[in-house]
Amino acid sequence: MVSDVLIDEPGRKVLLLGNEAVARGALEAGVGFASTYPGTPASEVGDTLAEVAKELPGLVFQYSTNEYVALENAIGASWSGVRSLCAMKMVGMNVASDPLFTLCYCGVGAEGGLVIVNGGDPSCISSTNEQDNRYYGLHAHMPVVEPSNPQECKDFTITAFDISEEFDVPVMLNMTARTSHSLGAVTLGKLKPPKEEGYFVKNWAKYFSALVIAVTNKQKLLRNMNRIAEEYAYNTPLNKILEGKGRIGIVTSGVSYNYTLEALDMLKIYDVPILKLGLAYPLSRKLIAEFAGDLDTIVVMEELEGFLEDELKKIAYDEGLSVKIVGKALFSPAGELSVDDAVMAYSKVFGVESPVNPQELAMKTLGFTNLLLMRTPGFCPGCPHRATLYAIKKAIEGKGYDVVWGGDIGCYANATLPPFNMSDFMVCMSAGISIASGISFKSKKQKVVAFIGDSTFFHTGMPAVLNCVWNNADILIVVMDNRWTAMTGHQPHPGTGLSATGKAKAIDIAEVCKALGVDYVRVVDPFNLNHAISVFDVSCKQSGVSVFVSRQECILQTKICMKEIEEEKLRKGIEEYYEVAEHICIFCEECVKEFGCPAITVDEFEGNKVSKIDLARCVNCGVCKELCKGCAITRTKIWRNASILEEAKA
Amino acid sequence: MKKYNILIAGVGGQGVVTLGLLLKYAAIKEGIMVAGTETRGASQREGSVNSHVRFAVLDPGEEYDERRGIHSSLIPSGTADLIMGMEPMETLRNIKYVSSSGIVIMNTYEIWPIPVRTGEATYPPIEQYVEAAKTFTPNVYQVNVNKMADEKYGGYTLAGTIMLGIGFATGKIPLRMESIEDVIMERLSNPEGNIDALHYGYEEGKKLIGSKT
């Protein structure tokens, strides 16, 4: 919790999430600027610092419009001599990679260490691929620090700032979803007040990266990285060796270190030499050569690609080591690993039988799949996206359109699931528009509709819309504007009218679209269902670029805002609810199957099936009443103690 | 060193994450080593959620040895001492974690997945879930904490806390109830109700475990 992150009692143990521990580490390092574009699993790093920034005047925090803007802002703060942090999920690093490579050439400001927090997502729990960003370290020449638990998340963040300043490079703190979201005890250190005021010291030969300056900078960078590899990486406590004996050793890092120790404990093996690499890049040749010593075999356990395995093999070749190095032959590069994977692999490697057989248990569970129905994620009761998709579906029904649906990143990705099936592809932020635009140029018989969320629109959607206009694509762009960056935890964006710490100018997406040159822009409220249906019908008939903005606040946010009003109503005895008049319901299943609201279930009345509204789940959005073909859904409002007049006044 | 693995399973909204956090905060209070993780993100909405809770307690006079400690935030398969299942289907979905001598408390209150709600599928009978769970451990107990909460407190809000009390009655949670009470006081709304529900669950749990069905 944020309150725990701010406790100023060195030595006290508190329970922190990995991401919160990173934020705490940054505060103990005296971070003065932090930026992020929210993305699971990295979101809580920014969210925690956003809350802290409200109470810590020296810390400037911003939610940025996207990851490269976030990183560039952090670069500016670093170059002003202030410790800076930038957090993003791993695919965000692709967006930020443009400034990243040159940043490594230029380096950081004096006393302006810069740490980039990367949220990796093995198993793609909230992502469209599981890219391994340690390769950015290799490619851009950037040190990669990898913690295993919340305590290390905090401690390593501080070390990362130190490395950054000592060697004049940005440092990547590589997290995975399991590190970010694991909870554990963290012993607090001392909070260091942020530097309130920085100063940009001009240094043209360092910061103006072009031609010979860039090449000179690169040479400096390579020298620094070499120093880290030759000296720092050998001595740093980020790496540690658990001594042991035998001819087989293990090299591992991050969560794989945790899985290794637990698996060996289960197998009762306590004497295998283990090298834990907290500094995953660059590696120390000397350290590896010493660890390899008399070993015949080194087993490398790591998630995703065989990054450490390849680095070790390079070193083994150069140093003439005869040790056999095995990694991805034992551990799959696809999907996240677990203790179970470690148990199975080490049981084979060391010839020790495991007390439990994870494979057998998993197989046994598979025998019960008939009892385990899927709980697919869906739209919440009262979600405006459901109403928008329903309106679109009804507007085009029976009109013979052959529609290509461009999907995008956000809650509305659920459009791809029944009962809508309205996203044919999903790639990355704002790709829905541009891939759909590409389709429109070469597949003219199909109607091309692209979805984009409000936060995604500001992230990278604007150049995509502009490109459609400029090149005259034939596309209908649907903006699913629920007013927040909802899926990652309701962070504000430029349309919300809020910044991380206070009020801000609210930018209207419809106006932006007009300014980008779109002639046909319509805004609807999806809860005004019939209006939305007819406007979409007309929008569909346009050629060229048209934009349909469906605007209604995320119901989860509305519920928070309305809580006090609702409680006040309850106190006054005002009740409002929707119900199905059972004797009228013809059970056409429109509300149950076509609309698919989880608050509507099936019941029986006088031997016939009827729809039923689950009052515990219904949030009174009222859309089902509008769509009910038999007018069987009614709205009831009761004033027990208050008068209608009184309510009207309130 | 003894490791304790406790898994809580259910559907988003049942308080699974909160229960896991209560246990972890209480462990910090007692100075017990703790690790674990909760389901976060999209799956919270209408989806399956679980909370992994792991404790390690040193034997008297034992020194900490990193190689024997708890490190993974996820419970290894076949090692959970206790599963508190807030929903039958979700209990079974996580059943591979229970150890062959572990205890499973299964809340029989069903939460229907979308296809069941729309009448496209049916929810299989509870007995099949109990039977399936029993192929992993003989110690499977059924309760309906939702019904208990509704009858005693007029709503489902405290069902999770009742389950936690029952969990305590199994003896598989190496914490003092008072530590949980302290955490409830500090971090939950309606602390009095929650503490009452905790004790109610504990008393009912003792009867349940004693009467082994």
Interface residues (C-beta under 8 A of the other chain):
Chain A: K13 V14 L15 T40 P41 I125 S126 S148 N149 R178 H181 S182 L183 G184 A185 L242 V255 Y257 N258 Y259 L261 E262 A263 L264 D265 M266 Y270 S338 V339 D340 V343 V356 N357 P358 L361 A362 K364 T365 F368 N370 L371 L372 L373 M374 R375 T376 P377 G378 F379 C380 C411 M487 E589 V592 K593 G596 P598 I600 T601 V602 K609
Chain B: V11 L21 K24 Y25 I28 G31 M33 V34 A35 G36 T37 E38 R40 G41 A42 S43 R45 E46 G47 S48 E66 R67 R68 G69 I70 H71 S72 S73 L74 P76 S77 G78 T79 M89 L92 R93 I95 K96 S99 W112 P113 I114 P115 V116 R117 T118 G119 A121 Y123 P124 Q128 Y129 A132 T135 F136
